[in-house]
C-alpha cells in the first residue's frame, strides 16, 4: 500500500502508477534527500518533537542508507513511486516504526524542492570546474600557437588580420560570462525551502534558520507558497547551460570549417576524430558536430521548462515533476561537451603556414591602410574611398595592396582631391608608407589598444588569463 493511501479504497491503476513513477530518474537525488532528512531530524529534535534517542536512531538509519546509496547497493522499488517514498520505506525496514516520525512537519513538496536545490548547488560547482578546464585548454592553445596569424572575418568574409590567440581568448571571455551566470543562479537558488510543508508552512515550531544553516543555505525561504512551487532556479541554470552550449557550438562550427582541407588551418587528433564506414579517406570532426547538435537539445530543454511553468497556479502542481529530466540531461550534456572540447583543443594541431597564406587573401589590411591615411590628415570617409579604389585596382591586377606600384598609388591619391593631393605633395614617399601599412604584420601592430589584436596586447592578455586561471 502507498504511504499516502489512507483515504483511498481502490488500488492505483497500474497504467497510472507507471505514468506517475519517477524513481528511475529522481533516484539521482537520493543522497541529497538523505542529507536533507538528517537536517530535518535535527530540527525535529530541537523543536522537542523527537527525543535525543529517537533522533540518534533515525539519523543512524539515514547514514546507513547514505552508505548503501554511495555503494550502489540500495534496491529501488518501482511500486513506491519516487525516491522519497523508497527511502522512507527503506528506513522503516531498518529501524522499524520509528521511521514514521521522520515525515513530521514535512511534505514531499518542500522535500523535493530542498533536494533539487542541493543537487543544483553541487551541479553548478561541478560545471564551474569544467568551464575552468575548458578555459585552461583555450589559454594553453593560445600560449602554444597564439602568435599564428589568422584572417579575421565578418559576414564569413575576409576582414582584418588577427592573432589566433586573440580569437581563442574571445571564447575565454564568453566562458567567463557563462561562469558568472551560473554563479548568479547559485546565489539565488541557495535558499532553503525545508519547513514550508505542502504549501502553508510546517505546523510545528521548527527553527528553519538553523536547518538552513546546517544544509549550507544562506537563509530559509520567505514564503512557503513560493518555496514549494518555485523553479526559477531550474530555468536560470538551464538558461546558463543553453547559452554555454551555444558558445561551445560556435567554436565547434569554426573547428569543422578550419579542419576542412580547403582551409587546413587545424588538424584534429585521431583520438578526437571518427571515420566513415564507407569512405576510407574520411576523418570527421564528429565531436564538434555532436556538440553543435546537442546545443539544440539543450535550447529545447530550456523552452520546454518555461512551457511547463507558464500556466501553473500556486502552489505545487505535479507538472513540476517534469523539471528534472531537462535539468539533469542538460547539465550532463554541458559537462560532457566541455570535457570533450577541452580534450580536442589540447590535442589540436595548428597549421600556421595555411593560416598565414589565408591572411594574404581578401585585402584584409585595407582598413590599416585607410587608418594610415587618416593619421596623415585625410578624413576617414575620404580615406575609405581612396583605399576602396586601391583595392579595386589591386583586384584587377591580381596582386595584393602591398604590391601596388607608385604610379597607381600616387594617381589614386592625386585624383581624390584635397587634402589627399596635399598629403602626397607634402611627402612624396607616401606610396612607400602605404605599402608598409598594407603588410599583415603592420596591420596587426596598429591595433594597439586594450582588447586589440596587437601582439603585445594579446601576449599580455594571455598572461593575465593564465594568472587568473592559476588562481
N, C-alpha and C positions, 0 to 999 in steps of 0.2 A: 504494500500500500504506500502511496506517495506520502511524503512528510507533511504535505499541505492538504491532505484529502479528507479532513474530518467531517466536513459538511456534505460530501458527495456520497451518493447512493449507487452510482454506476461507475464501473471501471472506465478508464480513459480508452477511447477507441485507439487501436494500435496505429492507425494512419495518423491520427493527431499526435500521438506520442512520438512517432518518427519525425513528424514535421516540426515539432517544437524542441526536440532534443538538441542540445548544444555541446554535450560533453566532449565530443571528438575535437572541438575547437577550443572551448574555454578551459580545458584541462591545462592549457598553457599558463593559466593564471593560478595554478594550484599553490605554488609557493607563496605568491602574493596573498592569496586567500588565507593561508595558514598564518602568515605574518600579521595580517590584519586581525585575525581571530585571536591571536595571542595578546595583541594590544587591547582588544575588546574585553578579554577575560580580566586583564589587569584593571581596566576601567570598571568592570562589574564589581571587582573586589574592593576597589576604592570607594565605590558607592554603597558598600555593605550588602550587595546582592549575592555575593559569594563569600564563603568563609575562606580563610587563608589556605586551609587544607584542600577545599574544593578547587580553588583557583590553581593550586600547585598540581593537582591531579589532572586537571583539564589541560594545562599548559604542557605537562609532561607527555600527554597523549598527542597533542598537536605537534610537539617537537619530534615525536616518533614518526608521525606522518610526514613531516618535512624530510626526514631521513629516507623514508621509503620513496617519496616523490623524487628526491635527488638521485636515488639509485635506480629509478625507473621500475621499481618492483610493485608499486601500488596498482592493483587491478581496478579498472574503471567499470562501473555497472551502467550500461546504457539505459536501463529501466529507471534509473534515478535522475535522468534528465540533464543535470548540469554539474559543474564542478562543486558547487556549494553543497548540494544535497549529497553528492557522493562522499565528500569529505566529512560531512556531519554523520552520515551513516557509518563510515569507516571509524570515526571516533567512538561512536556508540558500541561498535564491535569490540573496541579495545578497552574502553573504560566503563562501559555499561550505562545505566540510566542517567548518570551524572551528565552525560553529553547533552541531554535535553535542555540543560540550563544555558548552554552556550549561546543560543539564539535570543536570549532575553534582551529586549531593547534594541533589537537589530532586525532589519528586513533584508531580503536579497537585493532590494533596490539600492540601499546605501552600501551594502556589502560589495556588490559588483562595481559600483562607482568608485569605491575605495580601491578595490583590486586593480581596476583598469588604470587608475592614476598611478598606482605604484609601478605597474608594468610599464606605463608610458614614460615615467620618470627614468627608469632604467634603460629603456629603449633609446631615449634621447641621448643619454650619456654614451651609449654604445655607438650611436650614429655619429656623435661628435668625434669620437675616436677614429671612426672610419673616414670621416671627412678630412681629418688631420692627416691620415695616412695618404689620402689622395693628394692633398696639398703638398706633402713631402715628395711624392713621386713627380709632381709637376715642377717643383723647385729643383729637385735633383736633376731632371732632364734639362732644365734651364741652365743649371750650373755646368753640365757636360757639353751642351750643344747650343747654349743660348746666344752665342755671337754669330751663329749662322744667319745669313740674310734671307729673308722671306719676302715675297711680293705680297704686301697687304692689299686687301680687296674691299671694295664696297660694290654692292649690286652684283657680286661674284665677278667683277671685272677688275683688272689691274688698277691700283690706286696710288699707293705710295710704298716705298720700301720700309720694312720694319725688321727688327731683330726677332728671331724665333723665340728668344727668351721673353721678349715683350709680349708676344702673342700668348705664350704659356702663362705668364703672370696675369693676364686678363681673366683666365679661368680661376686662378687663385683668389682674385677679388670676388668672383661670383661665389666661390665656395665659402669664403669668409662671411658673405651675406647669408648664405644658407645656414651656417653655424649660428649666426645671430638670430635668425628667425626661430630656429629650434630652441635656442636659449630663452627667447621671449615666451615661446609656448610653454617651456618648462616652468618659468616663473609664474605664469597664470594657472597652470594645472596643479601646482604644489599646494593645494588646499584640501583639507580632509572632510569628506562627506560623512564619515563614520559618526553615528549618533543621530543622523537625520531620520532614521526609521524608514517607513514606507513613503511618507511624504510630509508628515506633520511634526516630526521630531520624536525622539525617544520619550517614553512615558516614565522615565526614572531620572534621578539626579546625577546623570553621568557627567564627568569632567571631560568635556570634549577637547578642551585645550590641551590637557595632559596627554590624552590619547593621540592627538595630532602631533604633539612634540615627540612622543615615543616613535611614531612612524616616520619622522623626519619631514613632516609637512610644516609649512610656515605658520599656518593658522587653521582653525576649523572654518567650515563654510558658514556664511552669514544667514543663509535662507534655506530651509530644508526642502522646499519645493524645487528650487533651482538646483540644489545639490544632487538630488536623485535623478533629475532629468537633463542636466547639463552635459552636452557632449561637444561643446565648443572646442575643448582641448583636442578632441579627436580630429575635428575639422582643421584646426590650426596645424597639427602635426602632419596631416595629410597634405595640406596646402604647402607646407615647407618641403615635404618629401617630393611632392609633384614638381615644384619648381626646381628642386635639386636634381631630379631626374631629367628635367628639360635641359639644365646646364650640361649634364653628362651626355645627353643626346646631341647637343650642339657640337661638342667636341668629337663625339663618335662619328657624326656626319662628316666632319673635316678629315678624320682619320681614314674613313672609307675612300674619300676622294684622293687624299695625299698618297695613299698606298697603291692607287691605280698606276700601272706603269706609264700611262700618259703624263702623269705628274711625277711619280717616282721620288717624291720628297722624303718618304719614310718607308721602312720595311718592317712589318710585324714579325716577331719571332715565331718560329714554328709552334712553340708552346702556347701561343695565343692566336693561332690561326687554325682553320679547318680546310679540308679538301673537298673535292667533288666525287660523288660515286660513279660519275661517268667520264669526266674530263680530267685526265691525269695532270694537266698543266696548272690546274687551279690552286690558288692559295687565297682563301677567302677571309675577310675580316669579320667573321661571324660574331665575335664578342661585341664589337661596336654596333653591328646591325641589331643584335638582340637587345642591347641597352636602348637603342633608338626605338625599337618596337615596344619594349616593356614600359617605356615612358608613357606611351598611350594608355596602357592598362592602369597605371597609377593615376593619371589625369582622370580617367573614368571612375576610379575609386573615389576620388575627391568629389566629383559631380554626383556620384551615387549617394554618398553620405549626406551631402547637402539636400538631396531629394528626399531622403529618409526623414530628415529633421523638419522640413519646411511646413508640414501640416500637423505637427504634434502639439496637442494641448498639454498643459501641465496636469499631472506631474509625469511620473514614469509611465511609459507605454511599451508594450512588448516589441514594437518596432525597433527599439533601441538594442535589441539582441543582435541586430544586423550591423552594429558598429564594429564588431571585432574582425570579421573576415576581411574587409578592405584595409583596416588598420594593420593587422598582423601581416597580411600579404605584402602591402606596400612598403612597410618598414623592412621586411626581409628582402624584398626586391632591391630597394635602395642600398641596403648594406652590402648585398652581393655585388651589385653593379659598381659600387665604389671600390671594392676589393679587386674585382676583375680589371677595371680600367687602370687602377694603380699598378697592378702587375704588368699590364700591357705596356704602359709607359716606361716602366723600369727596364723593360727588355727591348724597347724600341730602338731601331737603327735609323739614323738620320743621314740622308744624302745631301751634304752641304753643297756639292757642285750642282746638283739638279735644282736646288732652291735658288742658288746664285744665278744660274742661267735663266731661270724664270723671271728673276728680278730685272733682267735686261730687256724684258718684253713689255710692251704696252705703254712705253714712255712714262714710267711711273715716277720719274724725277721732275716732271713738268712743273709741279707745284713749287718745288725748291727753286727752279729757275725763275718762276714768277716772283717768289719771295726775294730773290736776289735783285731783281729789277725794282721792287718796292724799296729795298734798302738803299737804292741809288736815286730815290726821289720820284719814281713813277707811281701814280695811283694804282691801286691793286686792280681795279676793273680794266684799266688800260693794259697793265702787265698781263692780266689773264688773256686779253685779246691777242696781244703780241705772241705769247707763248702758244696759244691755240694755233696761230698761223705757222709758228715754227714746227709744231707737231705735224701739221698737215704737210709741210714741206719735207720733213724727215720721213713721214709715212710714204709719200710719193716716191722718194728716192730709195726707200728700203733700207734706211740707216737709222741710227739712234740719235737722240738730241745732242749727245756729246760729240757726234761725228759731223755735225753741220759745219760748212766752211765759213770763212769770214764774210764772203760776199753775201751769202744768204742771211747771216745774222745781221750784218750792217744794213742790208737792204730792207729787211723787215723792220728794224728799229727806225730807220730814216723815214719809212713810209707810214709810221704810226703817229706822226705829228709831234708837237711839243707836249710834254717835256722829253719824250723818248729821244728825239733827234738831238736835243741839248745834252743829254747824258752821253750819247755817242760822241758828240763833238768835244765834250769835256774830257773824255777818256777813250781814246781810240783803241785801247786794249780791252774794252768791254766784251767783245766776242770771246776772247780767251777766258775772261772771268765767267761768262755764262756757260761755256763748255765745262769749266771746272765745277760749277754749281750743278751741272747735269750728271755728274758722276754719282753713282749709288752711294758710295761712302760719304760723300759730301752732303747728300740729301739726308742721310741718317744723322750725321753730326749736327745738322742745322736744327733738328727738333729737340733742342736742349732746354726743356722746361720740365717742371715737376710733372711726372706721369708721361713724359715723352719717350721716344724710342732711341734717343742718342745713346751711344754705347756706354758712356759713363753713368748716365741716368739708370739704364737698365741694370748695369752691374751693381749699382747701389741698391736698387730695388730688390734684386735677387738676394743680396747680402742681408738686407733688412728682413725679408721674408724668412730666410734661413734662421736668423736670430730669433725671430718671433716663434717660429715652429720649434726651435730648440728649447725655448722656454716652456 
